[in-house]
């Protein structure tokens, strides 16, 4: 599909765009697709004051992967822009897959995976019949892309790789540029491949990062960056079995603290830690904005999960992105906190002691709720909606969902001492930040009736609550058609 084909098809799906607007579960303060499917956030950056969020959708009605595009200057008001990339050449004919942005001087450099499937060959999904091309484009405005350049293809990756090499991300260090890509080797051992360049154009493979013992058969969506004196490697390992309260999802998304010397090609990987202990979190990508903040956005889903996402499909859309989160590295742990700009969504305020809180009925289940605990309780239980509870006992916090979970039931996380937590509830999502973001739990939730109450089932706990009803993002849909 090229731009001309897209523009020809676009008017045929006006009814879908109208149908999306009718859904009560359509989110208020999260990025959702105009229609169809949204998954990995891509190309996240701030350029000349404007934030760019690209995403990989299946466009409703014809199912091709392109790069959709939103912009914002304040994280409250958004513009839907014309799709940025189309699968319009032989290198990406089966889809413009995930990638990233890197700003150098007055240009944005984008690197992404072009997917090609050779259906006429012995296509086995892993070792044969597939090309994973690394493609480079540039832009001076984030909206118009230069001519595509093929910078890597199958033969440029190590010879012991499968045909799963993807999701390029740039890491500048000591005057050079490094690219990390997620991969699966021929022995089904996940890893990150590292390439080096002097000019962002010509790349050579230098090493791979992987633990001595196998840790999943494929690592996706790598991200390498420095934060507060620590180098961090984010990855999404697939094929790890659950161990206690760890690795409860089918695929994981987390990070390794890493000691890394790229000149010597030496590294020491620390303990892998999950970024989120909830049901729905994957393909996290970060970037540094012009204020120096390291911001993370992830896909609020996990591929191949056995719980449902299709509740909204009758309204012609599925999936969303998480709220933007600011990262810090403190006391050996990556901390996630909501972006400061989210405070602009606050409307009505309710403040009380926990014992006096009673019941609360925020409009459309859209609220922020901060719970400060004076003394660690023996147990705590908070009821949200008809069938969602957050409970704490024996140093374990539990998120439980009933029918509204659509197959999501229970997620647990160890919390040595519960001091406080903040809940962001949207129509069909929950994001829970525990102990100032040391632990986070994210989930989709689909309620038949959004006129529901919030209440403490253990009101004897000593502490305070500050709760806000929240407003909605303001999105100028089809902005690109108006210009």
C-alpha positions in Angstrom: 0.0 0.0 0.0 1.2 3.5 -0.9 -0.1 6.9 0.1 -2.3 7.1 -3.0 -4.0 3.8 -2.3 -4.5 4.8 1.3 -6.2 8.1 0.3 -8.4 6.2 -2.1 -9.5 3.7 0.6 -9.8 6.2 3.4 -13.3 7.7 2.6 -14.8 4.2 2.4 -14.4 3.8 6.2 -16.2 6.9 7.5 -18.8 4.7 9.1 -16.1 3.0 11.2 -14.9 6.3 12.5 -18.4 7.3 13.5 -18.9 3.9 15.2 -15.8 4.3 17.3 -17.3 7.5 18.8 -20.3 5.6 20.0 -18.5 3.2 22.3 -18.8 3.9 26.0 -15.5 2.1 26.6 -13.7 4.5 24.3 -10.9 5.9 26.5 -10.8 9.5 27.6 -7.1 10.1 28.4 -5.3 7.5 26.5 -4.2 7.3 22.8 -6.4 5.0 20.8 -6.6 4.4 17.1 -9.0 6.5 15.0 -10.3 3.1 13.9 -8.9 -0.4 13.9 -5.9 -1.7 15.8 -3.1 0.0 17.6 0.0 -1.7 19.0 3.7 -0.8 19.5 4.5 2.9 20.1 7.1 4.0 17.6 9.4 6.9 16.8 8.8 8.6 20.1 10.5 12.0 20.2 10.2 15.7 20.8 11.4 17.9 17.9 11.3 21.7 17.9 8.9 21.7 20.8 6.4 19.1 19.4 6.0 15.6 20.7 5.6 12.9 18.1 3.9 9.6 18.8 3.9 7.1 15.9 2.2 3.7 16.3 1.9 0.5 14.3 -1.8 -0.1 13.3 -3.7 -2.5 11.3 -5.8 0.0 9.4 -9.4 -0.9 9.9 -10.9 -2.6 6.8 -7.7 -3.6 4.9 -5.3 -4.8 7.6 -2.0 -3.3 6.4 0.7 -2.2 8.9 1.7 1.5 8.5 2.9 4.1 10.9 0.0 6.2 12.2 0.8 9.5 13.8 -0.2 11.9 16.6 1.4 15.1 17.8 1.0 17.2 20.9 2.7 20.2 22.6 1.2 19.6 26.1 0.1 16.0 26.4 -3.5 17.1 26.7 -4.3 18.5 23.2 -3.5 16.2 20.3 -3.5 16.3 16.6 -4.2 13.3 14.4 -1.7 13.6 11.6 -1.5 11.9 8.2 0.1 8.4 8.5 3.9 8.8 8.3 5.1 5.6 6.7 3.4 3.2 4.2 4.6 -0.3 3.0 5.2 1.0 -0.5 8.5 -0.6 -1.6 9.9 -4.1 -1.9 11.8 -3.8 1.4 8.6 -3.4 3.5 5.9 -4.7 1.3 4.3 -6.8 4.1 4.3 -4.1 6.7 6.1 -1.2 8.2 7.0 -2.7 11.6 8.3 -1.2 14.8 11.1 1.3 15.0 12.4 4.5 16.6 13.5 8.1 16.1 16.9 9.8 16.7 17.3 13.5 16.5 20.6 14.9 15.1 20.8 18.6 14.6 17.9 19.8 12.6 16.7 16.4 11.3 14.9 13.3 12.7 16.4 10.0 11.7 14.0 7.1 11.8 14.9 3.4 11.7 12.3 0.6 11.4 11.8 -3.0 10.4 10.5 -3.6 6.9 8.7 -7.0 6.9 8.7 -9.3 3.8 7.3 -12.8 3.6 8.2 -15.0 0.7 5.0 -17.1 0.5 6.3 -19.0 -2.5 9.2 -20.4 -0.5 9.3 -22.9 2.4 7.8 -20.4 4.9 8.3 -21.7 8.5 8.0 -18.4 10.3 11.3 -18.8 12.1 14.2 -19.8 9.8 13.0 -19.5 6.2 10.8 -17.5 3.9 11.1 -14.2 5.6 13.2 -11.0 5.3 13.6 -8.5 8.1 15.0 -5.3 6.5 16.3 -2.4 8.6 15.2 0.8 6.8 16.2 4.4 7.4 14.3 7.6 6.6 14.8 11.2 7.6 12.5 14.2 8.2 12.8 17.9 8.9 9.3 18.2 10.3 8.3 14.8 11.6 5.5 14.6 9.0 7.2 14.2 5.6 9.7 11.4 5.1 12.7 11.3 2.8 13.4 8.5 0.4 13.9 5.1 2.1 17.3 3.7 2.5 17.9 0.0 3.0 20.8 -0.2 5.6 20.6 -3.9 6.7 19.0 -7.1 5.4 19.2 -10.8 6.3 22.8 -11.3 5.2 24.0 -8.4 7.4 22.9 -10.0 10.6 25.1 -12.7 12.3 24.9 -16.0 10.4 23.5 -17.9 13.4 20.4 -15.7 13.6 16.9 -16.8 12.7 14.7 -14.6 10.5 13.6 -12.7 13.6 15.7 -9.6 13.9 13.8 -6.4 14.4 12.9 -3.2 16.3 16.0 -0.9 15.9 16.8 1.7 18.5 19.7 4.2 18.6 22.1 4.7 21.5 24.7 7.5 21.1 27.9 7.0 23.1 31.4 8.5 23.0 31.0 10.1 19.6 29.6 7.0 18.0 26.2 5.6 17.2 25.0 2.2 18.3 21.9 0.4 17.2 20.3 -2.4 19.2 17.9 -4.9 17.6 15.9 -7.6 19.2 16.6 -11.1 17.9 16.1 -14.9 18.1 19.1 -17.0 17.2 19.1 -20.3 15.4 19.0 -22.2 18.7 16.0 -20.2 19.9 17.9 -18.2 22.4 16.8 -14.5 22.7 19.4 -11.7 22.5 20.0 -8.1 21.5 22.3 -7.4 18.5 24.5 -4.4 18.6 25.7 -2.5 15.5 28.0 0.5 15.3 28.1 3.5 12.9 30.1 6.8 12.6 27.4 8.5 10.5 24.0 6.8 11.0 24.3 5.5 7.4 26.8 2.7 7.4 26.6 0.1 10.1 28.6 -2.9 11.2 27.7 -5.7 13.6 30.0 -5.6 16.7 28.5 -7.9 19.4 25.4 -9.4 21.0 24.0 -9.1 24.5 22.5 -12.2 26.1 22.8 -14.0 29.5 24.9 -17.2 29.8 21.7 -19.2 30.5 18.9 -19.0 28.0 16.3 -16.4 29.0 13.5 -16.8 26.5 13.6 -17.7 22.8 13.1 -14.2 21.4 13.8 -10.7 22.7 11.7 -7.9 21.1 11.7 -4.1 21.4 15.1 -3.4 22.9 15.9 0.1 24.2 19.3 1.1 25.6 19.8 4.4 27.5 21.6 6.0 30.4 19.6 7.3 33.4 20.8 8.7 36.7 24.2 7.2 36.3 23.0 3.8 35.3 22.8 2.1 31.8 19.5 0.4 31.3 18.5 -2.2 28.7 14.8 -2.7 28.2 13.6 -5.8 26.3 10.6 -8.0 25.8 11.6 -11.7 26.3 9.3 -14.3 25.0 9.3 -17.9 26.3 9.9 -17.5 30.1 7.9 -19.6 32.5 6.2 -18.1 35.5 8.2 -18.2 38.8 6.1 -17.3 41.8 4.8 -13.8 41.3 7.3 -13.2 38.5 6.6 -13.6 34.8 2.8 -14.0 35.2 2.1 -12.9 31.6 2.7 -15.0 28.5 5.4 -12.6 27.4 7.4 -10.2 29.6 8.5 -6.5 29.3 11.2 -5.4 31.6 14.8 -4.2 32.0 18.3 -5.2 32.9 20.7 -2.8 34.7 23.8 -3.3 32.6 27.5 -2.4 32.9 28.5 -1.9 29.3 31.8 -1.1 27.6 31.1 -1.0 23.9 34.7 -0.2 23.0 35.8 -3.5 24.6 32.5 -5.3 23.7 32.1 -6.3 27.3 29.1 -6.2 29.6 27.6 -7.5 32.8 23.8 -8.0 32.9 22.0 -7.4 36.2 18.8 -9.0 37.3 15.9 -8.7 34.9 13.0 -6.8 36.5 9.5 -6.5 35.0 8.4 -2.9 34.3 4.8 -3.7 35.1 3.1 -6.4 37.2 -0.3 -6.1 35.6 -2.0 -7.9 32.7 -1.5 -5.5 29.9 2.0 -4.0 29.2 4.4 -4.7 26.3 6.7 -3.0 23.7 7.8 -0.2 26.0 9.8 2.6 24.3 11.5 5.6 25.9 12.9 8.9 24.7 14.4 12.0 26.3 12.5 15.2 25.9 13.8 18.8 25.8 13.3 19.1 29.6 15.7 16.2 30.0 13.0 13.8 31.2 13.2 10.1 30.2 9.6 9.3 29.1 8.2 5.8 28.6 5.1 4.8 26.7 4.1 1.1 26.2 1.4 -0.9 24.4 -1.4 -1.7 26.9 -1.7 -5.3 25.8 0.4 -8.5 25.5 0.4 -10.5 22.3 -1.0 -14.0 22.3 -2.7 -13.6 25.6 -5.6 -15.9 26.4 -7.8 -13.1 27.7 -10.0 -10.9 25.5 -9.4 -7.5 23.9 -12.2 -7.7 21.3 -14.9 -6.2 23.6 -14.5 -3.0 21.6 -14.3 -4.6 18.2 -18.0 -4.2 17.6 -17.2 -0.5 17.6 -14.3 -0.9 15.1 -11.3 -0.4 17.4 -9.0 -2.4 19.7 -6.2 -1.5 22.0 -4.5 1.6 23.4 -1.2 3.0 24.6 -0.3 3.6 28.3 -0.2 7.0 29.8 3.3 8.6 29.4 5.5 7.9 32.4 8.6 9.6 33.6 11.5 7.3 34.6 14.1 7.7 37.3 16.7 5.2 38.6 16.7 5.2 42.4 18.2 2.8 44.9 18.9 0.2 42.2 15.4 0.3 40.8 13.6 1.9 37.8 10.8 4.2 39.1 7.8 5.1 36.9 5.6 8.1 37.7 2.8 9.8 35.7 3.8 12.7 33.6 3.4 16.0 35.4 1.2 17.3 32.6 -1.5 14.8 33.6 -2.4 17.1 36.5 -4.1 19.4 33.9 -6.9 16.8 33.6 -8.0 17.2 37.2 -11.5 18.5 37.8 -13.5 18.0 41.0 -11.5 17.1 44.2 -12.5 14.9 47.1 -10.3 14.7 50.2 -10.9 12.8 53.4 -9.5 10.3 55.8 -9.9 6.7 54.6 -12.3 6.0 57.5 -14.6 8.8 56.3 -14.3 8.2 52.5 -17.6 6.2 52.2 -18.5 5.6 48.6 -17.7 7.7 45.5 -19.2 7.7 42.1 -16.8 9.4 39.6 -18.3 10.1 36.2 -17.5 7.4 33.6 -15.1 5.8 36.0 -12.5 8.4 35.0 -10.4 9.4 38.1 -7.1 9.8 39.8 -7.0 8.5 43.4 -4.1 9.0 45.7 -4.1 6.9 48.9 -1.6 7.8 51.6 -1.2 5.2 54.4 0.0 6.4 57.9 0.8 2.9 59.3 1.2 -0.3 57.2 -2.1 -2.2 57.5 -2.4 -5.9 58.2 -4.8 -5.9 55.3 -6.4 -3.5 52.9 -9.2 -3.9 50.3 -10.5 -1.3 47.9 -13.5 -2.0 45.7 -13.5 -0.5 42.2 -16.5 -0.9 39.9 -18.7 -4.0 40.6 -16.0 -6.6 40.4 -12.5 -5.1 40.7 -10.5 -5.2 43.9 -7.1 -4.0 45.0 -6.0 -5.8 48.2 -2.9 -6.0 50.4 -2.0 -8.6 52.9 1.2 -10.4 54.0 3.4 -8.0 51.9 1.5 -8.9 48.7 -0.6 -6.6 46.7 -3.3 -8.3 44.5 -5.3 -6.9 41.6 -8.5 -9.1 41.0 -11.0 -8.7 38.2 -14.3 -10.5 37.7 -16.4 -10.5 34.6 -15.1 -7.0 33.5 -11.6 -8.6 33.2 -12.7 -10.6 30.1 -10.5 -13.5 31.2 -8.1 -11.4 33.3 -8.4 -12.7 36.9 -5.5 -12.1 39.3 -2.1 -10.5 39.3 0.1 -10.3 42.4 3.2 -8.4 43.3 5.4 -8.5 46.4 5.6 -5.1 48.2 7.7 -5.1 51.3 5.9 -2.2 52.9 2.8 -0.4 51.5 3.2 3.3 52.0 1.0 4.8 49.3 -0.6 4.1 45.9 -2.2 6.1 43.1 -4.8 4.8 40.7 -5.6 6.2 37.3 -8.9 4.8 36.1 -10.2 5.4 32.6 -13.3 4.0 31.0 -11.6 0.7 30.1 -8.2 0.8 31.8 -6.5 0.9 35.2 -2.9 2.0 35.9 -1.8 1.6 39.5 1.4 3.2 40.8 2.5 1.7 44.1 5.0 3.3 46.5 5.7 6.3 44.2 6.1 4.1 41.2 8.4 1.4 42.5 5.8 -1.1 41.4 3.2 -0.6 38.7 0.2 -2.7 37.6 -1.7 -2.0 34.3 -4.8 -3.6 33.0 -7.7 -3.2 30.6 -11.1 -3.6 32.2 -14.5 -3.5 30.4 -17.5 -2.6 32.5 -21.1 -2.9 31.2 -22.1 0.1 33.4 -19.6 3.0 34.0 -21.9 4.5 36.7 -20.1 2.7 39.5 -18.8 3.4 43.0 -15.4 3.3 44.7 -15.2 2.3 48.3 -12.9 0.9 51.0 -13.9 -2.5 52.3 -11.5 -2.0 55.2 -12.2 1.5 56.3 -10.5 1.2 59.7 -7.1 1.9 58.1 -5.3 5.1 59.1 -4.6 7.3 56.1 -5.9 9.9 53.7 -7.4 9.9 50.3 -7.2 12.7 47.6 -9.4 11.9 44.6 -10.0 13.8 41.4 -12.4 13.3 38.6 -10.5 13.6 35.3 -11.3 15.3 32.1 -10.5 14.0 28.6 -7.7 14.5 26.1 -8.7 16.9 23.4 -8.0 15.3 20.0 -8.3 17.1 16.7 -9.3 14.1 14.6 -8.3 14.1 10.9 -6.2 17.2 11.4 -4.2 16.3 8.3 -7.3 16.6 6.1 -8.0 20.1 7.4 -4.5 21.4 6.4 
